[in-house]
């Protein structure tokens, strides 16, 4: 079984199945408002599976395929954009883990990505509904959302480490 796991056919088959699942998850993101942030996280976890079982090269190809298909077919363009800007984090995580002050650099990566993402969505993509939602939240609401986003990002980071295992 180990020999089959490392074969190119296994990587392509697993990658294709999980990519199809990820695109379906991203397309379901428009049904529930909170799914805008949950669906990209689930797809990021699927990318972590691909990375572990198939390697970095296949993981980058998988990320590109899911990102492009999500951008084309997902009714929730904000969710697709969140995946495009942050979904490749499991591939970069080993790099960040090797750095000194890794938590600082991970925070800079997340917050920088979020700022650029929403600037592009608001200024270049002209998502007026999103701008209206942000105006309704006010500054305090936006800061709270950013703090909660950071919390979720660092919980995802711990989850990718496997640190949520129960001690027995």
N, CA, C and O of each residue as an XYZ file, in Angstrom:
672
protein
N       0.817     -1.194      0.000
C       0.000      0.000      0.000
C       0.859      1.257      0.000
O       0.494      2.244     -0.637
N       1.989      1.245      0.697
C       2.864      2.409      0.709
C       3.377      2.721     -0.689
O       3.520      3.886     -1.060
N       3.655      1.669     -1.468
C       4.144      1.901     -2.820
C       3.093      2.595     -3.677
O       3.423      3.486     -4.460
N       1.830      2.196     -3.538
C       0.750      2.818     -4.299
C       0.519      4.261     -3.861
O       0.173      5.116     -4.677
N       0.711      4.527     -2.582
C       0.474      5.868     -2.069
C       1.419      6.871     -2.715
O       1.050      8.031     -2.899
N       2.610      6.455     -3.055
C       3.598      7.368     -3.620
C       3.529      7.433     -5.147
O       4.274      8.191     -5.767
N       2.666      6.665     -5.739
C       2.604      6.652     -7.194
C       1.954      7.926     -7.716
O       1.123      8.527     -7.036
N       2.334      8.339     -8.929
C       1.695      9.516     -9.529
C       0.191      9.337     -9.725
O      -0.564     10.303     -9.624
N      -0.246      8.117    -10.004
C      -1.674      7.877    -10.198
C      -2.440      8.142     -8.906
O      -3.537      8.700     -8.941
N      -1.878      7.749     -7.776
C      -2.520      8.003     -6.483
C      -2.638      9.502     -6.241
O      -3.692      9.984     -5.828
N      -1.567     10.234     -6.496
C      -1.568     11.682     -6.274
C      -2.602     12.372     -7.163
O      -3.319     13.261     -6.702
N      -2.684     11.972     -8.419
C      -3.646     12.583     -9.343
C      -5.075     12.228     -8.936
O      -5.953     13.090     -8.942
N      -5.309     10.976     -8.585
C      -6.661     10.559     -8.202
C      -7.108     11.243     -6.912
O      -8.216     11.774     -6.839
N      -6.254     11.230     -5.906
C      -6.602     11.880     -4.649
C      -6.763     13.385     -4.840
O      -7.701     13.988     -4.321
N      -5.855     13.974     -5.578
C      -5.936     15.411     -5.841
C      -7.208     15.782     -6.577
O      -7.851     16.776     -6.241
N      -7.573     15.009     -7.564
C      -8.792     15.280     -8.325
C     -10.043     15.143     -7.481
O     -10.942     15.980     -7.561
N     -10.109     14.106     -6.682
C     -11.288     13.900     -5.830
C     -11.417     15.007     -4.785
O     -12.503     15.547     -4.576
N     -10.305     15.341     -4.132
C     -10.370     16.377     -3.102
C     -10.546     17.768     -3.711
O     -11.132     18.645     -3.076
N     -10.054     17.982     -4.917
C     -10.286     19.267     -5.591
C     -11.763     19.417     -5.933
O     -12.334     20.493     -5.757
N     -12.382     18.351     -6.418
C     -13.813     18.404     -6.717
C     -14.611     18.675     -5.439
O     -15.555     19.466     -5.447
N     -14.230     18.021     -4.351
C     -14.900     18.253     -3.072
C     -14.717     19.703     -2.618
O     -15.661     20.328     -2.135
N     -13.507     20.231     -2.772
C     -13.232     21.614     -2.366
C     -14.050     22.613     -3.184
O     -14.567     23.585     -2.633
N     -14.172     22.387     -4.472
C     -14.961     23.299     -5.310
C     -16.436     23.238     -4.923
O     -17.112     24.267     -4.904
N     -16.934     22.063     -4.620
C     -18.322     21.936     -4.165
C     -18.505     22.680     -2.845
O     -19.496     23.389     -2.666
N     -17.560     22.525     -1.925
C     -17.635     23.238     -0.634
C     -17.627     24.742     -0.870
O     -18.406     25.471     -0.255
N     -16.762     25.209     -1.748
C     -16.712     26.646     -2.034
C     -18.005     27.127     -2.679
O     -18.441     28.248     -2.420
N     -18.618     26.305     -3.506
C     -19.879     26.700     -4.140
C     -21.032     26.714     -3.144
O     -22.003     27.445     -3.341
N     -20.944     25.929     -2.090
C     -21.978     25.930     -1.063
C     -21.835     27.117     -0.118
O     -22.723     27.378      0.694
N     -20.723     27.835     -0.221
C     -20.440     28.948      0.676
C     -21.432     30.080      0.627
O     -21.528     30.844      1.588
N     -22.170     30.221     -0.443
C     -23.122     31.312     -0.548
C     -24.430     31.068      0.188
O     -25.268     31.967      0.264
N     -24.622     29.875      0.729
C     -25.897     29.546      1.372
C     -26.031     30.121      2.779
O     -27.113     30.550      3.178
N     -24.937     30.129      3.523
C     -24.960     30.585      4.916
C     -23.939     31.709      5.043
O     -22.802     31.538      4.603
N     -24.296     32.849      5.625
C     -23.361     33.983      5.676
C     -22.001     33.664      6.290
O     -20.983     34.106      5.757
N     -21.946     32.923      7.379
C     -20.662     32.629      8.026
C     -19.805     31.690      7.170
O     -18.596     31.588      7.377
N     -20.431     31.012      6.215
C     -19.699     30.097      5.346
C     -18.670     30.825      4.485
O     -17.769     30.195      3.931
N     -18.797     32.138      4.369
C     -17.803     32.929      3.639
C     -16.414     32.697      4.203
O     -15.431     32.730      3.464
N     -16.323     32.465      5.496
C     -15.028     32.251      6.136
C     -14.783     30.790      6.473
O     -13.631     30.363      6.559
N     -15.846     30.017      6.667
C     -15.694     28.613      7.030
C     -15.261     27.766      5.829
O     -14.385     26.911      5.962
N     -15.859     27.993      4.672
C     -15.539     27.187      3.488
C     -14.067     27.288      3.080
O     -13.461     26.259      2.782
N     -13.464     28.488      3.054
C     -12.025     28.532      2.746
C     -11.162     27.798      3.772
O     -10.126     27.236      3.419
N     -11.582     27.799      5.039
C     -10.819     27.074      6.061
C     -10.897     25.575      5.816
O      -9.891     24.874      5.925
N     -12.077     25.081      5.487
C     -12.228     23.651      5.199
C     -11.372     23.271      3.995
O     -10.711     22.232      4.002
N     -11.385     24.111      2.961
C     -10.573     23.827      1.768
C      -9.080     23.904      2.085
O      -8.284     23.167      1.502
N      -8.700     24.783      2.995
C      -7.299     24.862      3.414
C      -6.889     23.572      4.121
O      -5.765     23.099      3.949
N      -7.790     23.007      4.908
C      -7.493     21.735      5.566
C      -7.360     20.609      4.538
O      -6.532     19.713      4.704
N      -8.171     20.652      3.481
C      -8.024     19.662      2.410
C      -6.669     19.811      1.722
O      -6.048     18.816      1.348
N      -6.213     21.046      1.557
C      -4.892     21.279      0.979
C      -3.810     20.681      1.863
O      -2.827     20.140      1.356
N      -3.979     20.771      3.179
C      -2.999     20.182      4.101
C      -2.923     18.673      3.914
O      -1.843     18.092      4.019
N      -4.054     18.031      3.639
C      -4.063     16.588      3.378
C      -3.289     16.288      2.095
O      -2.467     15.372      2.058
N      -3.554     17.059      1.054
C      -2.843     16.876     -0.220
C      -1.343     17.081     -0.024
O      -0.541     16.303     -0.541
N      -0.965     18.100      0.701
C       0.449     18.386      0.954
C       1.117     17.225      1.671
O       2.221     16.822      1.305
N       0.467     16.692      2.676
C       1.051     15.602      3.457
C       1.175     14.317      2.644
O       2.178     13.611      2.746
N       0.167     14.015      1.843
C       0.156     12.739      1.132
C       0.815     12.783     -0.247
O       1.304     11.762     -0.730
N       0.832     13.962     -0.886
C       1.288     14.023     -2.275
C       2.496     14.926     -2.501
O       3.130     14.841     -3.553
N       2.825     15.770     -1.561
C       3.987     16.631     -1.714
C       3.648     18.051     -2.129
O       2.508     18.377     -2.462
N       4.675     18.878     -2.095
C       4.517     20.315     -2.321
C       4.122     20.649     -3.756
O       3.297     21.535     -3.980
N       4.696     19.957     -4.716
C       4.411     20.257     -6.121
C       2.939     20.028     -6.472
O       2.296     20.868     -7.100
N       2.429     18.882     -6.055
C       1.011     18.573     -6.293
C       0.131     19.530     -5.491
O      -0.933     19.932     -5.961
N       0.569     19.896     -4.282
C      -0.217     20.813     -3.448
C      -0.369     22.175     -4.124
O      -1.457     22.752     -4.106
N       0.709     22.700     -4.723
C       0.605     23.982     -5.436
C      -0.343     23.863     -6.628
O      -1.140     24.768     -6.875
N      -0.265     22.769     -7.360
C      -1.160     22.568     -8.506
C      -2.611     22.456     -8.039
O      -3.516     23.007     -8.667
N      -2.826     21.743     -6.938
C      -4.165     21.594     -6.371
C      -4.714     22.944     -5.947
O      -5.863     23.273     -6.242
N      -3.905     23.719     -5.261
C      -4.326     25.050     -4.811
C      -4.715     25.928     -6.010
O      -5.740     26.609     -5.977
N      -3.900     25.908     -7.053
C      -4.189     26.722     -8.243
C      -5.497     26.279     -8.898
O      -6.319     27.116     -9.270
N      -5.689     24.978     -9.038
C      -6.907     24.475     -9.673
C      -8.151     24.844     -8.864
O      -9.139     25.321     -9.421
N      -8.099     24.622     -7.559
C      -9.255     24.936     -6.718
C      -9.486     26.446     -6.675
O     -10.632     26.895     -6.696
N      -8.427     27.220     -6.616
C      -8.568     28.674     -6.599
C      -9.215     29.208     -7.861
O     -10.121     30.038     -7.795
N      -8.757     28.741     -9.004
C      -9.323     29.200    -10.276
C     -10.779     28.757    -10.424
O     -11.639     29.556    -10.796
N     -11.052     27.484    -10.132
C     -12.427     26.987    -10.258
C     -13.369     27.664     -9.260
O     -14.526     27.935     -9.583
N     -12.878     27.935     -8.056
C     -13.707     28.641     -7.073
C     -14.010     30.063     -7.527
O     -15.134     30.543     -7.382
N     -13.002     30.731     -8.078
C     -13.216     32.096     -8.562
C     -14.221     32.121     -9.714
O     -14.985     33.076     -9.855
N     -14.218     31.082    -10.527
C     -15.138     31.034    -11.667
C     -16.553     30.618    -11.281
O     -17.523     31.191    -11.776
N     -16.679     29.626    -10.399
C     -17.988     29.008    -10.175
C     -18.646     29.341     -8.846
O     -19.863     29.206     -8.720
N     -17.897     29.760     -7.874
C     -18.480     30.026     -6.561
C     -19.354     31.272     -6.611
O     -18.927     32.307     -7.123
N     -20.580     31.184     -6.082
C     -21.429     32.374     -6.066
C     -20.938     33.409     -5.049
O     -21.243     34.594     -5.179
N     -20.188     32.976     -4.050
C     -19.648     33.874     -3.028
C     -18.219     34.248     -3.408
O     -17.269     33.548     -3.058
N     -18.081     35.350     -4.121
C     -16.760     35.775     -4.604
C     -15.828     36.170     -3.457
O     -14.609     36.054     -3.578
N     -16.396     36.632     -2.358
C     -15.563     36.975     -1.201
C     -14.906     35.715     -0.634
O     -13.725     35.738     -0.290
N     -15.658     34.619     -0.534
C     -15.098     33.358     -0.041
C     -14.011     32.854     -0.980
O     -12.965     32.387     -0.528
N     -14.253     32.946     -2.280
C     -13.236     32.519     -3.251
C     -11.982     33.370     -3.117
O     -10.869     32.854     -3.212
N     -12.153     34.665     -2.897
C     -10.999     35.551     -2.730
C     -10.239     35.243     -1.439
O      -9.009     35.293     -1.415
N     -10.968     34.927     -0.368
C     -10.299     34.548      0.886
C      -9.456     33.302      0.660
O      -8.325     33.225      1.141
N      -9.995     32.318     -0.069
C      -9.205     31.120     -0.360
C      -7.995     31.453     -1.227
O      -6.901     30.947     -0.981
N      -8.180     32.295     -2.235
C      -7.056     32.655     -3.106
C      -5.938     33.360     -2.336
O      -4.761     33.150     -2.628
N      -6.295     34.193     -1.356
C      -5.287     34.959     -0.635
C      -4.684     34.219      0.550
O      -3.552     34.508      0.938
N      -5.412     33.270      1.134
C      -4.910     32.605      2.341
C      -4.864     31.081      2.239
O      -4.286     30.426      3.106
N      -5.453     30.518      1.211
C      -5.579     29.066      1.121
C      -4.278     28.309      0.981
O      -4.230     27.115      1.279
N      -3.236     28.955      0.542
C      -1.963     28.273      0.356
C      -1.108     28.270      1.621
O       0.047     27.846      1.591
N      -1.668     28.738      2.719
C      -0.893     28.822      3.962
C      -0.262     27.488      4.395
O       0.879     27.507      4.855
N      -0.939     26.323      4.275
C      -0.275     25.078      4.692
C       1.043     24.810      3.944
O       1.946     24.171      4.485
N       1.146     25.293      2.720
C       2.390     25.095      1.966
C       3.494     25.993      2.519
O       4.655     25.585      2.575
N       3.139     27.216      2.928
C       4.129     28.156      3.475
C       4.421     27.924      4.953
O       5.439     28.397      5.458
N       3.562     27.218      5.645
C       3.692     27.051      7.090
C       5.053     26.515      7.522
O       5.608     27.044      8.485
N       5.623     25.508      6.878
C       6.954     25.048      7.315
C       8.020     26.150      7.227
O       8.933     26.198      8.051
N       7.903     27.023      6.238
C       8.831     28.151      6.125
C       8.691     29.068      7.339
O       9.685     29.434      7.967
N       7.448     29.435      7.665
C       7.210     30.316      8.814
C       7.646     29.655     10.125
O       8.175     30.320     11.015
N       7.421     28.344     10.236
C       7.795     27.643     11.465
C       9.299     27.630     11.692
O       9.756     27.495     12.828
N      10.070     27.770     10.619
C      11.519     27.797     10.744
C      12.091     29.162     11.079
O      13.287     29.277     11.346
N      11.269     30.190     11.070
C      11.737     31.556     11.324
C      11.767     31.871     12.815
O      11.012     31.309     13.608
N      12.644     32.768     13.161
C      12.641     33.321     14.500
C      11.464     34.302     14.575
O      11.163     34.979     13.592
N      10.818     34.382     15.697
C       9.607     35.205     15.875
C       8.512     34.773     14.907
O       7.841     35.608     14.300
N       8.339     33.466     14.771
C       7.381     32.927     13.789
C       5.970     33.459     13.982
O       5.276     33.689     12.991
N       5.510     33.667     15.221
C       4.158     34.173     15.445
C       4.006     35.572     14.883
O       2.959     35.922     14.339
N       5.048     36.368     15.016
C       5.008     37.721     14.454
C       4.883     37.666     12.936
O       4.050     38.365     12.358
N       5.699     36.846     12.290
C       5.681     36.758     10.822
C       4.377     36.160     10.308
O       3.871     36.563      9.260
N       3.837     35.200     11.049
C       2.538     34.640     10.657
C       1.444     35.704     10.767
O       0.565     35.790      9.910
N       1.505     36.506     11.819
C       0.543     37.596     11.978
C       0.673     38.635     10.886
O      -0.330     39.141     10.384
N       1.907     38.959     10.510
C       2.135     39.915      9.422
C       1.592     39.347      8.113
O       0.965     40.064      7.333
N       1.832     38.064      7.876
C       1.316     37.417      6.666
C      -0.210     37.484      6.624
O      -0.785     37.892      5.616
N      -0.865     37.085      7.715
C      -2.325     37.069      7.729
C      -2.902     38.473      7.582
O      -3.741     38.717      6.715
N      -2.451     39.388      8.427
C      -3.017     40.739      8.403
C      -2.703     41.464      7.102
O      -3.550     42.189      6.581
N      -1.502     41.279      6.572
C      -1.164     41.881      5.283
C      -2.026     41.325      4.168
O      -2.494     42.071      3.308
N      -2.239     40.010      4.180
C      -3.088     39.383      3.158
C      -4.517     39.885      3.240
O      -5.148     40.150      2.216
N      -5.030     40.018      4.460
C      -6.408     40.483      4.643
C      -6.570     41.925      4.174
O      -7.545     42.263      3.503
N      -5.609     42.769      4.532
C      -5.693     44.175      4.116
C      -5.652     44.290      2.595
O      -6.455     45.014      2.006
N      -4.727     43.584      1.960
C      -4.622     43.632      0.493
C      -5.877     43.034     -0.146
O      -6.399     43.579     -1.118
N      -6.356     41.929      0.392
C      -7.551     41.272     -0.136
C      -8.746     42.215     -0.134
O      -9.398     42.398     -1.162
N      -9.032     42.808      1.007
C     -10.218     43.657      1.083
C     -10.027     44.986      0.367
O     -10.998     45.575     -0.107
N      -8.816     45.455      0.283
C      -8.574     46.664     -0.514
C      -8.894     46.375     -1.980
O      -9.552     47.171     -2.651
N      -8.415     45.215     -2.473
C      -8.701     44.840     -3.864
C     -10.195     44.619     -4.092
O     -10.742     45.049     -5.108
N     -10.852     43.949     -3.147
C     -12.292     43.699     -3.306
C     -13.088     44.999     -3.330
O     -14.031     45.140     -4.110
N     -12.712     45.941     -2.482
C     -13.462     47.191     -2.398
C     -13.103     48.173     -3.502
O     -13.990     48.810     -4.070
N     -11.821     48.307     -3.817
C     -11.378     49.332     -4.764
C     -11.385     48.865     -6.220
O     -11.840     49.591     -7.104
N     -10.890     47.674     -6.465
C     -10.781     47.220     -7.854
C     -11.991     46.421     -8.322
O     -12.414     46.529     -9.473
N     -12.547     45.611     -7.409
C     -13.685     44.781     -7.802
C     -15.007     45.509     -7.607
O     -16.035     45.077     -8.129
N     -14.993     46.608     -6.863
C     -16.195     47.407     -6.670
C     -17.336     46.673     -5.993
O     -18.487     46.794     -6.413
N     -17.036     45.926     -4.967
C     -18.072     45.177     -4.252
C     -18.798     46.129     -3.292
O     -18.451     46.231     -2.115
N     -19.804     46.816     -3.820
C     -20.530     47.829     -3.054
C     -21.261     47.249     -1.848
O     -21.337     47.895     -0.802
N     -21.800     46.040     -1.980
C     -22.505     45.419     -0.850
C     -21.541     45.195      0.312
O     -21.906     45.390      1.472
N     -20.333     44.795      0.009
C     -19.314     44.601      1.039
C     -18.964     45.927      1.704
O     -18.828     45.995      2.925
N     -18.820     46.964      0.914
C     -18.528     48.295      1.472
C     -19.665     48.751      2.377
O     -19.423     49.349      3.425
N     -20.898     48.476      1.980
C     -22.056     48.838      2.801
C     -22.067     48.062      4.118
O     -22.364     48.617      5.176
N     -21.742     46.786      4.037
C     -21.667     45.963      5.253
C     -20.607     46.512      6.207
O     -20.829     46.585      7.415
N     -19.463     46.895      5.661
C     -18.383     47.426      6.495
C     -18.782     48.757      7.131
O     -18.474     49.012      8.295
N     -19.465     49.600      6.367
C     -19.927     50.875      6.933
C     -20.908     50.634      8.079
O     -20.888     51.351      9.079
N     -21.752     49.637      7.933
C     -22.721     49.300      8.973
C     -22.067     48.793     10.248
O     -22.594     48.992     11.343
N     -20.925     48.142     10.110
C     -20.221     47.625     11.286
C     -19.536     48.726     12.088
O     -19.445     48.648     13.313
N     -19.065     49.734     11.399
C     -18.308     50.785     12.077
C     -16.880     50.330     12.357
O     -16.517     49.180     12.110
N     -16.084     51.254     12.875
C     -14.670     50.965     13.147
C     -14.527     49.863     14.201
O     -13.720     48.948     14.042
N     -15.317     49.956     15.280
C     -15.216     48.951     16.350
C     -15.557     47.555     15.824
O     -14.897     46.581     16.185
N     -16.565     47.453     14.989
C     -16.940     46.167     14.411
C     -15.868     45.605     13.499
O     -15.602     44.403     13.514
N     -15.250     46.471     12.701
C     -14.177     46.014     11.817
C     -12.960     45.540     12.608
O     -12.338     44.535     12.263
N     -12.626     46.274     13.674
C     -11.497     45.862     14.524
C     -11.816     44.526     15.184
O     -10.956     43.647     15.251
N     -13.040     44.365     15.669
C     -13.445     43.101     16.278
C     -13.365     41.955     15.270
O     -12.905     40.863     15.603
N     -13.811     42.203     14.038
C     -13.715     41.164     12.996
C     -12.267     40.797     12.706
O     -11.959     39.622     12.504
N     -11.371     41.781     12.681
C      -9.960     41.508     12.436
C      -9.353     40.715     13.587
O      -8.567     39.796     13.358
N      -9.707     41.057     14.806
C      -9.210     40.315     15.974
C      -9.718     38.873     15.927
O      -8.954     37.938     16.166
N     -10.999     38.690     15.620
C     -11.554     37.343     15.515
C     -10.913     36.574     14.362
O     -10.670     35.373     14.479
N     -10.636     37.257     13.247
C      -9.944     36.618     12.138
C      -8.556     36.142     12.538
O      -8.139     35.048     12.159
N      -7.836     36.963     13.304
C      -6.523     36.559     13.789
C      -6.625     35.341     14.702
O      -5.811     34.421     14.614
N      -7.622     35.339     15.571
C      -7.828     34.206     16.470
C      -8.075     32.928     15.683
O      -7.482     31.889     15.972
N      -8.945     33.007     14.698
C      -9.244     31.831     13.873
C      -8.009     31.395     13.090
O      -7.750     30.199     12.962
N      -7.246     32.353     12.566
C      -6.041     32.014     11.818
C      -5.036     31.265     12.698
O      -4.461     30.266     12.268
N      -4.825     31.738     13.915
C      -3.860     31.073     14.784
C      -4.390     29.746     15.313
O      -3.599     28.846     15.597
N      -5.706     29.600     15.452
C      -6.273     28.287     15.769
C      -6.072     27.324     14.600
O      -5.764     26.150     14.807
N      -6.246     27.817     13.379
C      -5.980     26.999     12.195
C      -4.510     26.579     12.165
O      -4.197     25.433     11.842
N      -3.623     27.493     12.496
C      -2.200     27.178     12.546
C      -1.926     26.039     13.532
O      -1.166     25.118     13.232
N      -2.545     26.110     14.698
C      -2.373     25.038     15.693
C      -2.981     23.738     15.194
O      -2.422     22.663     15.412
N      -4.118     23.833     14.530
C      -4.758     22.642     13.991
C      -3.866     21.984     12.942
O      -3.777     20.758     12.884
N      -3.216     22.780     12.125
C      -2.303     22.235     11.119
C      -1.091     21.570     11.772
O      -0.485     20.677     11.180
N      -0.734     21.992     12.979
C       0.343     21.343     13.731
C      -0.105     20.021     14.331
O       0.723     19.180     14.680
N      -1.404     19.840     14.452
C      -1.920     18.651     15.107
C      -1.894     18.775     16.615
O      -1.833     17.759     17.308
N      -1.938     19.989     17.148
C      -1.833     20.201     18.590
C      -3.165     20.132     19.310
O      -3.230     20.443     20.499
N      -4.218     19.739     18.634
C      -5.507     19.616     19.299
C      -5.805     18.166     19.663
O      -6.936     17.815     20.000
N      -4.773     17.332     19.589
C      -4.977     15.924     19.950
C      -5.185     15.816     21.450
O      -4.600     16.550     22.246
N      -6.042     14.873     21.798
C      -6.287     14.620     23.210
C      -5.145     13.812     23.782
O      -4.659     12.867     23.161
N      -4.725     14.193     24.965
C      -3.675     13.424     25.645
C      -4.323     12.255     26.356
O      -5.319     12.413     27.062
N      -3.737     11.063     26.159
C      -4.335      9.893     26.813
C      -3.401      9.259     27.798
O      -3.754      8.264     28.432
